[in-house]
């Protein structure tokens, strides 16, 4: 879920709460004429406290929302995460790089091993010097063994 969806959902939630609050206020206002003055004064005081708390909460919500979107690290979740979560998030990258280095090393070792086997076979064989100078000798080496 991206940031715009979250903001939209929060705004829709606030709108629903506001509609509900308006309907409750309308019902209370209609019923306020039928209650005693003492109860009416307590209801007025309770309404004022409720409005103050809503205004204070909305002010805090606006500050929190802008604070989260302002910094990229807070959006990614790195601001409050423990060190091991940060390490775990870069561990696959290290594993990939290490694997590629090991594959390259293995490939180089196998090529060296094959070249060493060919050199060993050539040097260990009883061939005259003129055989190495023969132009067809390189073709003989390229041909697959006929065993």
MDAnalysis code that builds the backbone (N, CA, C; Angstrom):
import MDAnalysis as mda
import numpy as np

u = mda.Universe.empty(441, n_residues=147, atom_resindex=np.repeat(np.arange(147), 3), trajectory=True)
u.add_TopologyAttr("name", ["N", "CA", "C"] * 147)
u.add_TopologyAttr("resid", np.arange(1, 148))
u.add_TopologyAttr("resname", ["UNK", "UNK", "UNK", "UNK", "UNK", "UNK", "UNK", "UNK", "UNK", "UNK", "UNK", "UNK", "UNK", "UNK", "UNK", "UNK", "UNK", "UNK", "UNK", "UNK", "UNK", "UNK", "UNK", "UNK", "UNK", "UNK", "UNK", "UNK", "UNK", "UNK", "UNK", "UNK", "UNK", "UNK", "UNK", "UNK", "UNK", "UNK", "UNK", "UNK", "UNK", "UNK", "UNK", "UNK", "UNK", "UNK", "UNK", "UNK", "UNK", "UNK", "UNK", "UNK", "UNK", "UNK", "UNK", "UNK", "UNK", "UNK", "UNK", "UNK", "UNK", "UNK", "UNK", "UNK", "UNK", "UNK", "UNK", "UNK", "UNK", "UNK", "UNK", "UNK", "UNK", "UNK", "UNK", "UNK", "UNK", "UNK", "UNK", "UNK", "UNK", "UNK", "UNK", "UNK", "UNK", "UNK", "UNK", "UNK", "UNK", "UNK", "UNK", "UNK", "UNK", "UNK", "UNK", "UNK", "UNK", "UNK", "UNK", "UNK", "UNK", "UNK", "UNK", "UNK", "UNK", "UNK", "UNK", "UNK", "UNK", "UNK", "UNK", "UNK", "UNK", "UNK", "UNK", "UNK", "UNK", "UNK", "UNK", "UNK", "UNK", "UNK", "UNK", "UNK", "UNK", "UNK", "UNK", "UNK", "UNK", "UNK", "UNK", "UNK", "UNK", "UNK", "UNK", "UNK", "UNK", "UNK", "UNK", "UNK", "UNK", "UNK", "UNK", "UNK", "UNK", "UNK", "UNK"])
u.atoms.positions = np.array([
    [0.851, -1.159, 0.000],
    [0.000, 0.000, 0.000],
    [0.899, 1.224, 0.000],
    [0.654, 2.142, -0.945],
    [1.525, 3.296, -0.994],
    [1.008, 4.415, -0.096],
    [1.766, 5.488, -0.049],
    [1.488, 6.590, 0.876],
    [0.168, 7.285, 0.532],
    [-0.142, 7.434, -0.759],
    [-1.377, 8.112, -1.155],
    [-2.611, 7.339, -0.718],
    [-2.567, 6.015, -0.833],
    [-3.690, 5.195, -0.372],
    [-3.903, 5.346, 1.123],
    [-2.820, 5.386, 1.873],
    [-2.916, 5.542, 3.319],
    [-3.535, 6.882, 3.682],
    [-3.085, 7.938, 3.017],
    [-3.629, 9.273, 3.287],
    [-5.109, 9.318, 2.936],
    [-5.479, 8.700, 1.796],
    [-6.883, 8.687, 1.391],
    [-7.737, 7.946, 2.405],
    [-7.258, 6.803, 2.869],
    [-8.027, 6.028, 3.854],
    [-8.173, 6.784, 5.170],
    [-7.108, 7.463, 5.594],
    [-7.201, 8.250, 6.827],
    [-8.201, 9.394, 6.668],
    [-8.198, 10.046, 5.505],
    [-9.132, 11.138, 5.267],
    [-10.577, 10.621, 5.236],
    [-10.791, 9.467, 4.607],
    [-12.141, 8.894, 4.561],
    [-12.599, 8.507, 5.966],
    [-11.696, 7.964, 6.757],
    [-12.028, 7.601, 8.136],
    [-12.392, 8.849, 8.952],
    [-11.633, 9.916, 8.773],
    [-11.939, 11.172, 9.475],
    [-13.292, 11.739, 9.036],
    [-13.608, 11.619, 7.749],
    [-14.892, 12.129, 7.257],
    [-16.053, 11.348, 7.868],
    [-15.906, 10.030, 7.970],
    [-16.967, 9.208, 8.575],
    [-17.137, 9.572, 10.042],
    [-16.017, 9.750, 10.745],
    [-16.101, 10.150, 12.154],
    [-16.775, 11.508, 12.306],
    [-16.469, 12.441, 11.398],
    [-17.076, 13.777, 11.471],
    [-18.584, 13.701, 11.250],
    [-19.013, 12.895, 10.264],
    [-20.452, 12.749, 10.030],
    [-21.152, 12.165, 11.246],
    [-20.562, 11.148, 11.845],
    [-21.156, 10.543, 13.029],
    [-21.223, 11.566, 14.169],
    [-20.147, 12.321, 14.335],
    [-20.128, 13.333, 15.405],
    [-21.200, 14.382, 15.187],
    [-21.403, 14.810, 13.930],
    [-22.448, 15.806, 13.648],
    [-23.839, 15.259, 13.964],
    [-24.071, 13.993, 13.634],
    [-25.399, 13.427, 13.924],
    [-25.617, 13.305, 15.428],
    [-24.567, 12.939, 16.179],
    [-24.696, 12.866, 17.638],
    [-24.951, 14.256, 18.218],
    [-24.236, 15.266, 17.705],
    [-24.435, 16.645, 18.184],
    [-25.852, 17.110, 17.893],
    [-26.367, 16.775, 16.705],
    [-27.735, 17.187, 16.367],
    [-28.745, 16.551, 17.310],
    [-28.567, 15.271, 17.606],
    [-29.478, 14.587, 18.539],
    [-29.378, 15.192, 19.930],
    [-28.180, 15.488, 20.366],
    [-28.010, 16.086, 21.696],
    [-28.596, 17.492, 21.762],
    [-28.448, 18.234, 20.677],
    [-28.999, 19.594, 20.653],
    [-30.523, 19.556, 20.735],
    [-31.153, 18.630, 20.027],
    [-32.606, 18.506, 20.084],
    [-33.072, 18.131, 21.493],
    [-32.338, 17.260, 22.140],
    [-32.739, 16.788, 23.461],
    [-32.336, 17.747, 24.577],
    [-31.464, 18.708, 24.284],
    [-30.952, 19.598, 25.320],
    [-32.049, 20.500, 25.882],
    [-33.073, 20.781, 25.100],
    [-34.154, 21.673, 25.572],
    [-35.030, 20.989, 26.613],
    [-35.024, 19.648, 26.651],
    [-35.904, 18.925, 27.566],
    [-35.224, 18.552, 28.882],
    [-33.961, 18.879, 29.072],
    [-33.260, 18.493, 30.304],
    [-33.179, 19.696, 31.250],
    [-32.835, 19.410, 32.481],
    [-32.737, 20.476, 33.486],
    [-31.516, 21.355, 33.204],
    [-31.498, 22.574, 33.735],
    [-30.359, 23.474, 33.489],
    [-29.033, 22.916, 34.010],
    [-29.071, 22.169, 35.115],
    [-27.843, 21.589, 35.669],
    [-27.242, 20.577, 34.691],
    [-28.068, 19.680, 34.156],
    [-27.606, 18.678, 33.188],
    [-27.172, 19.358, 31.898],
    [-27.883, 20.418, 31.515],
    [-27.538, 21.149, 30.308],
    [-26.140, 21.756, 30.414],
    [-25.822, 22.304, 31.580],
    [-24.492, 22.896, 31.785],
    [-23.396, 21.819, 31.741],
    [-23.638, 20.667, 32.338],
    [-22.657, 19.578, 32.296],
    [-22.452, 19.074, 30.866],
    [-23.525, 18.987, 30.085],
    [-23.412, 18.558, 28.689],
    [-22.606, 19.570, 27.863],
    [-22.855, 20.860, 28.105],
    [-22.107, 21.901, 27.381],
    [-20.612, 21.789, 27.695],
    [-20.289, 21.586, 28.965],
    [-18.887, 21.446, 29.370],
    [-18.260, 20.200, 28.738],
    [-18.995, 19.107, 28.705],
    [-18.496, 17.869, 28.107],
    [-18.262, 18.042, 26.602],
    [-19.154, 18.765, 25.935],
    [-18.985, 19.033, 24.502],
    [-17.719, 19.838, 24.248],
    [-17.507, 20.868, 25.071],
    [-16.320, 21.698, 24.878],
    [-15.038, 20.886, 25.088],
    [-15.027, 20.019, 26.076],
    [-13.840, 19.173, 26.312],
    [-13.623, 18.208, 25.139],
    [-14.717, 17.650, 24.637],
    [-14.606, 16.721, 23.513],
    [-14.059, 17.431, 22.277],
    [-14.530, 18.633, 22.010],
    [-14.035, 19.385, 20.857],
    [-12.558, 19.735, 21.022],
    [-12.156, 20.105, 22.221],
    [-10.739, 20.410, 22.464],
    [-9.857, 19.182, 22.240],
    [-10.319, 18.033, 22.712],
    [-9.499, 16.826, 22.528],
    [-9.407, 16.428, 21.055],
    [-10.511, 16.610, 20.307],
    [-10.478, 16.298, 18.873],
    [-9.532, 17.243, 18.157],
    [-9.604, 18.537, 18.478],
    [-8.700, 19.508, 17.838],
    [-7.248, 19.192, 18.175],
    [-6.984, 18.836, 19.404],
    [-5.614, 18.509, 19.800],
    [-5.136, 17.244, 19.092],
    [-6.018, 16.240, 18.980],
    [-5.636, 15.000, 18.306],
    [-5.375, 15.226, 16.823],
    [-6.201, 16.027, 16.181],
    [-5.987, 16.320, 14.759],
    [-4.684, 17.078, 14.552],
    [-4.330, 17.940, 15.450],
    [-3.058, 18.656, 15.350],
    [-1.897, 17.700, 15.455],
    [-1.964, 16.717, 16.348],
    [-0.914, 15.705, 16.501],
    [-0.866, 14.815, 15.274],
    [-2.029, 14.430, 14.722],
    [-2.060, 13.575, 13.538],
    [-1.402, 14.258, 12.349],
    [-1.654, 15.555, 12.181],
    [-1.054, 16.282, 11.065],
    [0.453, 16.313, 11.221],
    [0.954, 16.542, 12.409],
    [2.395, 16.577, 12.640],
    [3.003, 15.202, 12.384],
    [2.364, 14.134, 12.843],
    [2.897, 12.795, 12.633],
    [2.894, 12.429, 11.158],
    [1.842, 12.765, 10.440],
    [1.762, 12.420, 9.023],
    [2.838, 13.134, 8.232],
    [3.024, 14.425, 8.476],
    [4.049, 15.145, 7.730],
    [5.436, 14.694, 8.147],
    [5.633, 14.317, 9.374],
    [6.934, 13.832, 9.828],
    [7.292, 12.510, 9.184],
    [6.320, 11.638, 8.991],
    [6.600, 10.345, 8.365],
    [6.929, 10.508, 6.898],
    [6.232, 11.386, 6.205],
    [6.454, 11.508, 4.774],
    [7.666, 12.356, 4.445],
    [8.155, 13.150, 5.390],
    [9.269, 14.033, 5.097],
    [10.588, 13.275, 4.983],
    [10.788, 12.249, 5.766],
    [12.072, 11.549, 5.732],
    [11.910, 10.208, 5.049],
    [12.819, 9.909, 4.128],
    [12.743, 8.658, 3.385],
    [13.017, 7.451, 4.253],
    [13.858, 7.608, 5.278],
    [14.178, 6.449, 6.106],
    [12.999, 6.049, 6.964],
    [12.182, 7.010, 7.379],
    [11.020, 6.664, 8.198],
    [9.990, 5.914, 7.366],
    [9.872, 6.265, 6.087],
    [8.926, 5.572, 5.220],
    [9.383, 4.136, 5.006],
    [10.686, 3.914, 4.858],
    [11.199, 2.565, 4.643],
    [11.195, 1.737, 5.917],
    [11.084, 2.351, 7.062],
    [11.019, 1.612, 8.305],
    [12.357, 1.441, 8.992],
    [13.394, 2.158, 8.537],
    [14.711, 1.996, 9.129],
    [14.937, 2.891, 10.333],
    [14.042, 3.841, 10.603],
    [14.321, 4.799, 11.663],
    [14.250, 4.164, 13.049],
    [13.333, 3.224, 13.271],
    [13.175, 2.649, 14.592],
    [13.515, 1.163, 14.648],
    [13.996, 0.617, 13.545],
    [14.245, -0.827, 13.521],
    [15.568, -1.143, 14.215],
    [15.646, -2.299, 14.854],
    [16.901, -2.708, 15.494],
    [17.994, -2.957, 14.445],
    [19.234, -3.005, 14.918],
    [20.367, -3.164, 14.002],
    [20.311, -4.482, 13.259],
    [19.765, -5.524, 13.855],
    [19.764, -6.823, 13.187],
    [18.779, -6.850, 12.029],
    [17.732, -6.036, 12.059],
    [16.825, -5.967, 10.904],
    [17.504, -5.273, 9.733],
    [18.288, -4.245, 10.035],
    [19.041, -3.583, 8.964],
    [20.045, -4.553, 8.358],
    [20.731, -5.304, 9.208],
    [21.705, -6.284, 8.724],
    [21.018, -7.358, 7.878],
    [19.866, -7.810, 8.333],
    [19.139, -8.853, 7.608],
    [18.642, -8.357, 6.253],
    [18.420, -7.062, 6.121],
    [17.938, -6.551, 4.844],
    [19.052, -6.472, 3.797],
    [20.318, -6.337, 4.217],
    [21.414, -6.308, 3.253],
    [22.136, -7.647, 3.151],
    [21.788, -8.590, 3.985],
    [22.426, -9.907, 3.954],
    [22.239, -10.619, 2.609],
    [21.075, -10.598, 1.960],
    [20.951, -11.245, 0.645],
    [21.885, -10.655, -0.406],
    [22.140, -9.356, -0.334],
    [23.062, -8.735, -1.282],
    [24.473, -9.277, -1.080],
    [24.909, -9.385, 0.180],
    [26.228, -9.943, 0.457],
    [26.306, -11.409, 0.012],
    [25.259, -12.164, 0.221],
    [25.243, -13.566, -0.201],
    [25.349, -13.676, -1.724],
    [24.662, -12.799, -2.439],
    [24.710, -12.818, -3.900],
    [26.105, -12.492, -4.401],
    [26.701, -11.434, -3.871],
    [28.048, -11.047, -4.301],
    [29.052, -12.143, -3.957],
    [28.956, -12.709, -2.750],
    [29.853, -13.797, -2.370],
    [29.696, -15.005, -3.277],
    [28.470, -15.346, -3.634],
    [28.224, -16.468, -4.539],
    [28.823, -16.233, -5.913],
    [28.691, -15.013, -6.420],
    [29.264, -14.708, -7.736],
    [30.789, -14.789, -7.707],
    [31.412, -14.330, -6.622],
    [32.868, -14.426, -6.498],
    [33.304, -15.885, -6.438],
    [32.593, -16.705, -5.682],
    [32.938, -18.136, -5.601],
    [32.764, -18.846, -6.939],
    [31.725, -18.509, -7.682],
    [31.515, -19.116, -9.005],
    [32.644, -18.734, -9.952],
    [33.055, -17.462, -9.931],
    [34.150, -17.022, -10.786],
    [35.450, -17.750, -10.415],
    [35.718, -17.910, -9.134],
    [36.920, -18.606, -8.688],
    [36.886, -20.075, -9.117],
    [35.746, -20.722, -8.958],
    [35.609, -22.121, -9.363],
    [35.837, -22.278, -10.868],
    [35.273, -21.349, -11.665],
    [35.428, -21.417, -13.117],
    [36.895, -21.243, -13.511],
    [37.588, -20.305, -12.885],
    [39.005, -20.089, -13.194],
    [39.838, -21.315, -12.823],
    [39.554, -21.908, -11.662],
    [40.296, -23.103, -11.241],
    [40.052, -24.277, -12.193],
    [38.821, -24.432, -12.672],
    [38.544, -25.547, -13.591],
    [39.257, -25.339, -14.929],
    [39.333, -24.107, -15.419],
    [40.049, -23.850, -16.672],
    [41.547, -24.108, -16.509],
    [42.097, -23.706, -15.368],
    [43.516, -23.958, -15.109],
    [43.772, -25.452, -15.014],
    [42.872, -26.181, -14.397],
    [43.029, -27.628, -14.258],
    [43.016, -28.327, -15.616],
    [42.115, -27.910, -16.497],
    [42.040, -28.518, -17.831],
    [43.314, -28.215, -18.613],
    [43.800, -26.980, -18.543],
    [45.030, -26.618, -19.256],
    [46.217, -27.388, -18.695],
    [46.244, -27.586, -17.390],
    [47.346, -28.340, -16.784],
    [47.317, -29.798, -17.227],
    [46.143, -30.391, -17.372],
    [46.048, -31.778, -17.836],
    [46.565, -31.921, -19.262],
    [46.214, -30.936, -20.114],
    [46.686, -30.989, -21.505],
    [48.205, -30.842, -21.540],
    [48.740, -29.907, -20.774],
    [50.192, -29.718, -20.739],
    [50.891, -30.962, -20.211],
    [50.334, -31.574, -19.207],
    [50.923, -32.784, -18.632],
    [50.925, -33.913, -19.653],
    [49.851, -34.050, -20.403],
    [49.782, -35.111, -21.412],
    [50.777, -34.858, -22.531],
    [50.923, -33.603, -22.924],
    [51.860, -33.293, -24.002],
    [53.304, -33.485, -23.556],
    [53.616, -33.024, -22.386],
    [55.000, -33.094, -21.924],
    [55.383, -34.507, -21.486],
    [54.437, -35.281, -21.067],
    [54.728, -36.641, -20.627],
    [54.794, -37.638, -21.757],
    [54.387, -37.253, -22.949],
    [54.368, -38.163, -24.090],
    [55.745, -38.182, -24.765],
    [56.070, -39.276, -25.461],
    [57.343, -39.414, -26.166],
    [57.147, -38.998, -27.623],
    [57.205, -37.735, -27.871],
    [57.083, -37.218, -29.239],
    [58.385, -36.523, -29.604],
    [58.754, -36.627, -30.859],
    [59.942, -35.874, -31.278],
    [59.615, -34.376, -31.359],
    [60.632, -33.551, -31.342],
    [60.474, -32.095, -31.380],
    [59.785, -31.662, -32.666],
    [60.058, -32.326, -33.755],
    [59.463, -31.928, -35.034],
    [57.939, -32.116, -35.030],
    [57.420, -32.986, -34.207],
    [55.969, -33.196, -34.144],
    [55.264, -31.959, -33.597],
    [55.911, -31.256, -32.680],
    [55.291, -30.035, -32.138],
    [55.266, -28.925, -33.172],
    [56.207, -28.947, -34.130],
    [56.267, -27.906, -35.161],
    [55.359, -28.221, -36.340],
    [54.794, -29.396, -36.403],
    [53.924, -29.806, -37.505],
    [52.633, -28.995, -37.458],
    [52.180, -28.408, -38.621],
    [50.944, -27.622, -38.621],
    [49.694, -28.453, -38.307],
    [49.676, -29.703, -38.544],
    [48.517, -30.545, -38.264],
    [48.434, -30.968, -36.804],
    [49.475, -30.690, -36.030],
    [49.491, -31.103, -34.629],
    [48.443, -30.340, -33.809],
    [48.253, -29.059, -34.114],
    [47.229, -28.284, -33.392],
    [45.835, -28.824, -33.700],
    [45.627, -29.292, -34.930],
    [44.340, -29.893, -35.282],
    [44.152, -31.216, -34.548],
    [45.244, -31.941, -34.371],
    [45.189, -33.198, -33.631],
    [44.793, -32.945, -32.165],
    [45.315, -31.876, -31.605],
    [44.988, -31.539, -30.199],
    [43.520, -31.112, -30.044],
    [42.992, -30.460, -31.058],
    [41.598, -29.963, -30.990],
    [40.590, -31.104, -31.175],
    [41.000, -32.168, -31.808],
    [40.094, -33.275, -32.077],
    [39.765, -33.992, -30.767],
    [38.546, -34.531, -30.625],
    [38.212, -35.277, -29.401],
    [39.001, -36.567, -29.326],
    [39.267, -37.042, -28.120],
    [40.041, -38.290, -28.002],
    [39.263, -39.475, -28.566],
    [39.997, -40.396, -29.186],
    [39.347, -41.548, -29.825],
    [39.576, -42.827, -29.027],
    [39.290, -42.779, -27.776],
    [39.504, -43.950, -26.914],
    [38.309, -44.845, -26.898],
])
